[in-house]
């Protein structure tokens, strides 16, 4: 059994790539909130079993699932949206900025991950996740507010099928084409 299935409904699959994308955003925000609670917990309680378990979950998500999500955007969703709206310079600039923000998120994560790795094995470490949490929340909000409506309006059924197949393959849910 997938332990994340106990946390709520399963994410949509390849048949609904935009639903899968939105579900990833919800999970990113959920794990950012866990990271925030973990920092508070460490201040009050120090490293204990709860802290180690939370650090393990957060690390698993941001080391495994989040890179798939960024690849979904950079390889499947954003390019299709660019092709659907080739004359929209404002959209192009927004997509460029969001793609660049992935590198910022990666840098913030690279600073946090070693501390979380220590916490996950029961060792103390200084954990300062505020910048990362703020960047995740801002990034997701921007994509939800600006990009999601454009994706829903612009992607054709064929675009959605192709993106869904690629996103599923990235996760090992179907054999790569």
Beta strands, then each sheet from edge to edge (+ up, - down):
end
